[in-house]
Amino acid sequence: MLNTISKFISQKRTAFDLSIILLFSILACLPILLNGIPSSMDIPQQYQLAQSFYDSILNGQFYPGWADQPNYGYGDLSVRFYPLLAYYILSFFRFLSGNWFDASCLFFISLYFISGIGVYFFARENSSPGASLFAAITYIWLPYHILEIYIGSLFAESTAMAILPFCLLFINRVCRNGRLIDICGLAVSFGLILISHLPTSIIASMTLLIYSLFTINWKNYLENILKLAVSVFFSFLMSSFYLVKIITEMNYVQHATEAYSTGTYSYKGHFILSYLFPFAEIRTTSVSSLMNLTAVVSIAVLIPGIIFYFRRKKKDKTNSLTNVAAVTIFSFIMATPLGIFIWELLPTLQKIQFPFRWLTIFTLGTAIFAAEGFKWAIECFKTPKRYVSFLIFGLLLFCFVFDYFKMMNSELTYPRTYFNGIVSRFKTMPSYKCWWTIWAKGASNQNDQNSYERTAYILDNIAADNRTFEIKNWSAIERNFVINEGEAEKAVVATLYYPHWKATVNGQSVEVTPGETGLINIPIPAEKADVRLYFQEPLHIITAFYISGFAWIIFLLVLTFGLFKQTNRLKFTNKNE
């Protein structure tokens, strides 16, 4: 009976804490609700991607391989290679709300809320509900987390950052209990990160490896390692429909060229606090000062928690945060020039481009140690050391003030009345050049140097000298048209070439090739030509899609079995009480 009452009280406390986390998530988005969506360089790309996914779903193609609307209908590969999770969530809210402004607000609130929930339960592993709530609020409001939405419009990275705490939470539980439901939780969490943001996936992989090494119960290490390996294996299976494309086809886009890992995009120009390490001879960029301020504020919040933790650890060695400390310290090293030798050793790591992205891990570690700071504040509040309490709570308050004046107070926003109209314009505008195919060339007659570069183009959908044509169908991944009699030649189609475009002419397969400007060329005979141009996924991509689907089915069955088993155990326990 007492256990039942205790569980009921605990559930009510958890529900109350989650409602507080939701409140602070809404407060984090209040400037957007009042003033509009913050403008940034990435906003056009983010909503172009979102609309490509949304339109594809409406047309019955749940997972598109080609975006046909960008570049004024010439298409690009953004939906094929850019991680998809954020845009499916945003599209879901677009279905619910009926417009992009409300969908965006719901999307941002949900990301902050999910991230807060993750940190809350992660912190509960070692802390009281009150301290865990403090950690969750801190995570939501730490500057880098706010910056992702308000300054960078980093929808994909923010989505991955919301899922990241669950990975560490389930590593704890797998190593401690090894229950089937925890193995599934880790598999899904890491799998969702893999389809959320590629740079964060690389960062998370390194972080989870280090975290696991400090979490594994070495008295039973073989079992722990096996269960963790099973989780990771299923993560890759679940996300293989996306990862196989990255592994086999990424070299087909300009993002994989040297231009996007050197110069402005070189990792060497994007370390934080580089002025403290003159020996490294690191250059700074325009974003360095803001990132430095972001890091300094996070460090200030971290320090009290670190101090109290190590003071307490001398007396109580049962609740260890060594694993959290390890990844927090490692993330700081990787974000600063201290880690430059690791960057130089790992070419794959250099593809991340921006070392300051390691602030995702540093922010999470800071939030967990903020729970330790909260314990210190409570302990000191009724003592002469009350100033410690004011300092710790004051640092969180300073985060609110710093975020508002430095992050949230955007000079240019898109208000509700204007935003939905401007989003529709993003759909067809030129995409970032990094998502063009490697064969694509820019337009030679572009006069406006301030606008996005557009691809080479022709004056109509088809160019075949003086031969007339009739379009029968022009959809996202299939085009049917007839070219009337004339001289045998190659017809140019107003679509960027990609190897998966196939064509038949009068029922016979013909070779599709890229022209000098990267547009599709199709050989046309002198007689009347009935042309079918279609986008066909290769067998290995289709196979990967079914493997992912099979893995998700297995997961759902195992999860259902685990929940059913846990429910029966609880019923049996309550019955005995």
N, C-alpha and C positions, 0 to 999 in steps of 0.2 A: 504493500500500500504506500509506504513512504517513498519507494523507488518510483512508483507511478506518479505521485505528486511532484517529486523532484524532476522527472522528465517533462511533465506538463509545464512547470515553471521555467525550465530550461528552454523549451520550445517557444514559450511566450517571449522570453528575453531575446532569443534569436530573431523572432519575427519583428520585435521592436527595433533591434539593431539594424536589420536589413531595411526597415522603413527609414531609418536615419540615413543610411547609406544612399538610398534612393533620393532623399531630400537634398543631400549634398551633391549628388549627381545632377539634379535639376538646377541647383544653384550654380554649378559649374557651367551650365549652358544658358543661364539667364540672360547674359549680354546678347547671345545669338537670338533668343526668343524676342528680345526687346528691340535690338538694333539691326539684325539681319545676319546673313552668312558672311563670315570674314573673307575678304578677297585675298588671293595669293596666286603665284605663278602656276601652281598645280591645280587650281580649281577647274579650269577648262578640261584638263585631262581626266580628272576624277569623275566629272559628270558626263563626259563623253563615254567613258568606260561604263558607268552605271546605266546609261541609256542603251548602250549596245547590248548589255546583258538583259536589261528589262525588255527591250523590243524582241530580242531573240526568244525569251521565255514566252512572250505573248504570241509569237509565231509558231510555238510548238517545239522549238529547238532548245532544250533545257540547258545544254552546255555547248555554246558556239565555238567553232574553230576559226572563224573569220569574221571580222567586223567590216561590214560593207558600207556604212555611212560615212566614217571619217574621211578626210581629204576630199571633200565634196563628191563622195561616192566612189572614189578610187580604192578605198579600203585600207586596212592595215592589220597588224597582227597583235594588237594590244590585248584583245580578249583571249588570245591563244597562250600568251606567255605571262601576262600579268596575273598574280594570284587573285582568286575569284571571291573568296569568302566575304570580304567587306561589301562587295557590290551585290551579292545575293541578299545580304541582310538589308542593305539600302533599298534594293528592289522590292523586298518583302514589305518594308514600311511604305514604299510608294504605292503598292497594291492596297494597303490598309487606309492610307490617308488621302489618296487621290491626287496629291501634288508633291513636288520635289522639296518644297520648303519645309512642310510639316514632316515629311519623310526624313529629311536631314536632321531635324531637331530630335526626333525619336531615335534616330540612329546614334547621334552623339550621346544622348542621355543613356541609351542602352549600353554603349561601350564603357562609359564611366561606371555605370551601375554594375556591370559584369566584372569589371576589374576590381571594384570595391568588394564585391562578394568573394572573389578569389583570394584577395589579400586577407579578408576577415577570417575565412576558414583556415587559410594557411597560418596566420598568426595564432589562431586558436590552438594550434598544435603545441605551443609553448606558453601562451599567455591567457589572461582572463578575458571575458567578453568585452569589458570596458577598454582594456589595452588593445584588443584586436580591432574594435571599432575605431579607435584613435589611429591605428595603423592604416585602416581602409580609407578613412577620410584623408590622411596624409598622402596616400598613394594617388588618390584622385586629384589632389590639389598641388602636388609637387610640380615645379615649373615645366619640366620636360614633357610631362603628360598633358598639360594644358597647351604647351607649344605645338604639339602634334596636330591639334585641331585648329587652333586660332592663328598660328603663324605659318605652319607648313602645309596644312590640309593633307596630312599624311594618314589617309583613311586606312590603308592596308596595314601600316606599321602600328597604328593605334589599335586596330583589331587584334593583331598579334600580341600587343602589350596587355590587352584585356584577358587573353587566354593564358599567358605565361605563368601567373601564380598557381593555376591549377596543375601545371606540370610538376612544379616543385612540391606542391601538396601531395600529389599522388605518388611521387617518388618516396616521400616520407612514409606513406601508408603501405606501399608495396614492400619496402624494406622492413617495416615494423610488423605488418600483419600478413601481407602476401595474399590477401583475399582476391577472389576472381573479379569482384566489382571494382577493386582498386587497380588491378592490371588493365581492365577495360577503360577506366577513367584516364589512366596515363596514355594509353594508346590513342584514345579520341583527342585528348588535349594536344598532344604533340602532333597528331595527324592534322588537326585544324590549324596549328601554327604553320605547318608545311604548305597549306593552301591559302595562307593569309598574307605572308610577306617573305620574300626570298632572303633578303639580308638578315632579318630577324630569325629566320630558320637556321641560318649558318651560326649566328650568335647563340641562339638557344641550344643548338646541338653541342657546341663547345661548353656552354654553361651547364647543361644537364649532365654532361659527362663528369665535369669537375664536382658538381653537387652530389652526384651519385657516389663518387669515390669517398666523399666525406660522410655519406649517409649509410652506406652499406654496413650491415652487421657482419663484421669479418669473422665472427665465430660460425656464421652460417652463410658464408659469402657465395658459395656455388649456387644455392637456391635463390638468393637475392639477385645475382647476376643473370641467372636463367629467366627469372620472371621479368626483370627489366628488359632483357633482350627480346622476349616474346612481345612485350608492349611496343617496343620500337619497331620490331618486324611488322606488326599489324598496322602501325602508324604509316609505314611506307606502302604497305599494300592498299590501305584506305585512300591514300593520296597518289597512287601510281598513275591514275588517269591524267593527272596534271604533271607529275614529275617526269614521266617518260617523254613528254613533249619537250621539257626543258633539257633533258639529257641528250636527246637525239636531234633536236631541231633548233636549239638556241643560236647556232652559228648562222642561221638563215636571216637573222635580224641584225640591224645596225648596232643594237645595244651591246652585242658581243664583240664589236670591233674595238680596236685600241683607242679610238677617239673617246670612248666612254669609261676609260680607266686611267687616262692620262690628263695632263693639263688641269682644267677646272675640276675634273672628276677624279683626280688622283687623291688617294687616301692621305698623301703627305701634307696636304693643305688644310686638313679638317680635324686635327687633333684639338682637344680642349686644353686650356691652361699651358699652351706651348711656350708662352713667355717665361715660364718658370724653368724651362729646360733649354737654355740657349745652346748647349752643347749639341743638341740634335739638329740644329739649323733648319727648323721647320718654318715654312712660310705661313702666314695667316691670311684669311679671307674675310669677306664682308660679314659672314655669319659668326665669325670667331668670338666677337665681343659678347653677343647675346648668349652663345653657348657657354662662354666662360662665366657669365652671371648666373645662368641656370645651374651650372655645376657648383658654384660657390654657395648658392642658397641651399642646394641639396646637401652639401657637405656640412653646412651649419646645422641643419636639421639632424643629420646623422650623428654628429659628435656626442651630444648628451647620451644618446642611446648606447653608443659604443662604450663610453666611460662607465655607465651604470652596469652594462652587461659584464664587463671584465671585472668590475668590483664585486659583483654578485657571484661570478663564476668561481672566485677563490673560496667562497663559503658553500656554494651549492653547485655541484657538478652534474646534477641530474638532468637539468634542462639545458642542453647544449645547442648553441647556434653557430657552431664552428663551420658547418656547411654553408650557412648564409653568409657568414663573414668571409669565407674563402671566395665565393663567387662575387661578392661585393668588391673586395680588394682586387680580384682579377679583372673585373669590368673597369675599375678605375685605371688600372695599368694599361688596359687595351684602349681606353679612350684618350690617353695622354701619350706623349712621346716616349714614356718609359717602356711602352710595349712595341716600339717600332721594329725591334729585331724579330719579333714574332710575325709582324706584318710582312716583313721582307722574306721570311722563311716560307710563308704560306700564300702562294699566288691566288688560290681560291678566295682567301680572306680579303684580298685586295679588291675583289669584285663588289664588296660592300660599299666601297667608295668613301664613306664618311665614318671615321672612327667614333665620332660623337654618338653614333647610334648605340654604342655600348651603354649609353646613359639609360636605356630601357632596363638593363639589369641593375645598374647602380641605383636607379629610382626604386626598384622593387626591394633591393636590400635595405635602402634607407627607410622605407616604410616599415619593414619588419623590425628594424632596430628602433624606430620611433615608438613601437609598443613598449620596448624596454625603457625608453625615455619617459613614457607615460607612467610606468610603475615607479620610477624615481620621483616624478612630480607628485604623485599621490603620497608616497612615503614621506616627502619633505614638507607637504602642505601644512601640516599641523605642528611643525617644528620651527626652530629659529632659521632653518635653511629654506624658508618659504620662497626666497628669491629664486631658487632652482626651479620651482613649480612655475613661477611667472616667466622665467626664461624659456622653458620648454613649450608652454602654451603660447607664449609670445612669438616663438619661432614659427609655429603653425599659422598664427594670425598674420605674421609677416609674409608668409607664402600667399595668403589670400590677397593682401595688399599688392605685393609684387606682381602676382599674376594679373590682377585687374589693370594696373597702370602700365605694365610692360608687355603683357600678352593679349589681354582681352579688349583693350581700348583701341580697336582697329580704326585707322583713318578712313578706310574704304570698306563698306559692307554692301551686300545685296539684300535689301529689305524684301519682305514677303511680296509686295505688289509688283516688284521688278524681277525677282529672282526666277520665277517659273518661266517667264518669257526668255530670259537670257540663257537659261539651261537648254532650251530647245535649239538655240543657236549654236551651242557647243557641239551638238550631235554631228554636224557635217563639217565643221571647221578643220583646218589642218591639224593633224595629231603631232605629238612630239616625234622628231625625226628618228629617235631611237627605236620606234616601233615600225619604221618602214622596213621593207625587205632590203637585203644587201644589194639587190640589183637596181633599186629605185634611185632616181636622180631628181634633184630639185628643179623647179621651173626656171628656165633661163631668162625669162622676161619679167621677173617679179620686181616691181619698182618700190614697193613699200618696205623699207628696211626694218621698220618697227613691228611688222606683223610676223606671225609664224610663217616659216618657210613652207610652201606648198609643193606637192609633187609635180613632176612634168605632166602635162595634160594635152588632150586633143580637143577639137572643137565640137565633137559629138560623141555619142556612145561608141560608135564604130568609125574607123577611118580605113577606107580601102580605095584610095585615089578617087576616081570619078564614079565608082560603082555605087548604085543606090542600094539601100537595105531597108528591111522592115523588122522591127522588134516584136516578137510574139510574146515573150515573157522575160522579165528582168527582176529576179528576186535575189535574196542575199547570197545564196550559194548555187544558183543555177540561172543561166541566161540562154534563151533560145531566140535566134534571129535568122533571117534569110537575107543573103546577099545576092543580088541579081547578076546576070551575065556580064562578063567583061574580061579583061586580061588577067591571067593567072598571077597571083601575087600573095603577099602576106597581109592579112587584115589585122589592124591594131585595135585592141579592145580597151576601153576606159576602165581598166582594173589593173592593180599592181600584180606582177607575176609572183607566183609561189608554186613550188613543185607539185603541190596537191591539186592544182587546177588541171583538169583533163578536158579533152574536147573530141567530139565526133563531127565529121563533115559528111553529109549525105549518108549517115549511118556507119561510116568508117572511122575508126580511131585515127587521130592525127597527133603529131607531137606539138605540145604547147611550149613555146620558148619565150625568153625575155628579150624585148627589144633594147635598143641602145639606152633608152630612158627608163627601163625597168617595167614597161607596160607589157601586157600579154600580146604575143604575136601568134597568129594561127594561119597556116598555109591554106589558101583558097584556090580551087581550080577555076578554069575559065567559065565553066557552065554555072548555072544557078546552084548556090550552095546553101543547104539547110544545116545550120550550125547549132550544136548543143555544147555549151561550156558549163562545166559543173565542178564543184569542189568535193573531192573524195578523200576521206581519211584513210591512211594506210592501215594494213592489218595489225601492226604492232600497237597502234594507238587504240584501235577497237578492242583488241585483246586486253590491254591495260584497263580500259573502261569497264569491261566485264569482271576483271580481277578485283577492281575497287568495289564494284557492286556486290560481288560475292563476299568480300571481306566485311563490308558494312552489314550484310545480312547475318553473317556469323556473329558479329559484334552485338547486333540487336537481340539475337537468340540467346547469347551468353548473358547479356545484361538482364533480359527478362527472367532467365533462370536464376541469376544472382539475386535480383530483387525479390522474386517469389520465395527463394530460400530464406532470405533475410526477414521477410514479412512473417513467414511461418515460425522462425526462431523467436521473433518478438512476441507473437501471439502465445507461444508456448511458455515464454518467460512470464508474461503478464498473467497467464492462467495459473501458474504455480504460485504467484504472489497472492 
